[in-house]
Structure formats: C-alpha cells, structure tokens
C-alpha cells in the first residue's frame, strides 16, 4: 500500500513539472528515470558533503587539544573555499570542452550550457564529458563539487598543528581551481588517460591520491612539528587528545562512502549500486581487521588509531575498483590495504615525514594501491584473473602521470606561498597552540591544565 501511495505521489510531482503539459509530452518513464536519478545523485552528494564532519572529527581527535579549534576551522572553511573555486574555475577546467588532452576551456561559472533540458532528455552542452548521464547539470556540478572538496580536506590533516590558516585557505583554492581539475580532466573529463582506458570509478587517484600528493609536498616543505623527531633520531609520540572524536569521525566517513562510491553511478541503477555498496563495506571491514592484527603484532597492542586508519585505507583502496571487481576481490583489497597502511605510517615516521593523522598513508599510498587494483582484479581482463598486463600498465601510467604533475604544481603553489605570506606559524605560536594564536580561542576553555601538564602537552 505504501509503495502505491509513494508511486502516485511521484507521478503527480512529475505531471506538475514545467514542460510536462506541453503539447509534445515526453515519455513518462523517461521522465521518471531522470527524476529518480536526480534524487539519487543529490542524496549521495549530501552524504559525501557530510564527510566534512567526519574529517573534522577525525583530524581534531587525532591532534592535540591546543589545536582543535584550528583543525575544525580548516575543515569547515575548506568546503566554502572549494565551492567558490570549483564554480569559478575548477569545474570548467575539469569537464569543459575544448582541450581533450589538457584542460577544459569552456563553461566558466556554468555559463554556455543548457542547465535545464526537457525532462527525460539527456543534458547536452559545453560539458560533453558528462553527457553520459541525463541528470540536470546543477546536480552533476554539486556531485562533482563535493568530491573536489574532499580532495582539499585531505591536506588539512597532514599539515596540521603548524600551517598558517590563511596559507591553507589560499592553497585550498589553488588545489580545487587548478591542480585537482588537471588530473580530473585527464581521467574523467575526456582527457588522454580516459582515451587510454584508464579506470578510476570513484576517485582513488583523482580524489585521494591528488589530495595526498598535495599533502606530501606541503608536509615536506613545512617540515615536522616541533619536538616530533628528537636529536638522537628517535620519534617522539604525540598522542591524540580525543579518540572518541576520531572514532566518531571515522564512522561518519564510513557512512559517507556509501554516497561516495555508489553515487558515482550518477544513476539509480539497482544492480550497480548494490554491488558497489557491498564491495565498499567489505573492503572497509577487511581493512579494519587486518590493520588491527598487524598493529597488534608489530606494535604489541591493537592500536585504535591504526584500526581507524585501516578502515579508511580499505575504503580508499576500493574506491577506484568498486564497480569492476567481485566481492571476494574487495575483501582481498581491503585486507591488503590494512596491512599497507600500518607499515606506511611507520615508514613515514622513519624517514621523518611528519603526518599527524596518517593522511599520506591512507589517501596517497592506498589511493595508488587501489588504482592499481583495477588492473589486478578487474573481472574483465584483470592480471590476477588471466587478463595479462595491459590493464595494469595503463593504471600504472595514470598513477605516475597524475602524481608527477600534482607534485610539480603543488610544490610551486606551496613555495610561492612560503616566500610571500609564509606557510608556517612561529615557534612560539606552535608551542602555545594554533587555537589561541590563529583564532583567539580555545576548544576547552574550562579545562586549565597544570604548568607541568601544559609542558607535557607541548
């Protein structure tokens, strides 16, 4: 009964839509498909938007209390910056027509496009690479925007506790306006990687590795936090201040990934959505378990931060192949990602690359691994399924090409900011905490630690 009432309401809404009562009426079934696809795309985009809350909680929880306000502020404002940057420049560079092999050259600020085609008709306009899905242009833009914002958010955690707030804002604008759209155009905008057969269904490389490469260059140019690496070569642990926040943030991200991956169908395709959602979940679960086991063996305890990052590593790794692999393969991918993330975190500490939240290990390393898994596990021509090396080499080409150009462009951006505004706060401000120095407030003003406790926090 409920289904019949719901179907009747949808049909009434469709009949009331502009243009439905014109003499030349569209096919009702085609119109209903566009409506359902649009609702699906927007709802999944809302889930991806909510991942901003997950990143904010995860990063703030894994860092020190004296920097919590700063991290929350960065994770909040980054989506505002991304929205403007992507609307002004990024979307046109990524998806506009005009230069198949480099950048798009049309559609600035969504101009020159038929944003409201007749119901039931596929979108046509200056964003030809998006014509494959018939939802309205504005729905396509919003869905792609939340992905762009995710790439920028990845940088926040890696450069936490020492980067200037204004420099982070400006770098985020450059990332979303210029750097992210380049690799995105190559893979998703009709560029040369797409022509070669490169596959990245939901963005292991386009979103996560690009964000990760930008974060790596920032971390290297910024340098480590004060006191992280001791003169004798030992690594000084800097404990997280709130593992409850970090855990809640990870659960929000896990939920958001059910928008990130299944939503990339950009159509309410039941079979595709079901497979992608299940693959996404199984990889996350496998990543959590393998990271727990490896941390227990390597570190002597089942470290919660490693379990959380193992979950995220599985999610990042399955993002590229989620539509192309079996459920069994997704479990294998997640298990491997959980192992990789633990040893990657230890590796970056060993080479004195200071990443407070493990963003490089989760997003950069496992983004590359997940992209490679398309070539290894693809049900049609994967290396491990008897398909030979062709797919794997294509995937490897994309990983390297996007990595090189992202490192070059992001390094230029970071160095320009460094020699103009500066990118690192003063040593005194870093010791006191960025909350007071950058924002003039504290996250926990009612809690006043003793002098000895404050010295230990520092």
PyMOL commands that set and color helices and strands:
alter all, ss='L'
color gray80, all
select helices_A, chain A and resi 2-16+28-62+65-95+108-110+128-130+137-158+165-188+192-196+204-222+243-260+262-265+270-299+304-321+327-350+359-377+383-385+390-418+427-432+434-439+451-457
alter helices_A, ss='H'
color red, helices_A
deselect
rebuild
show_as cartoon
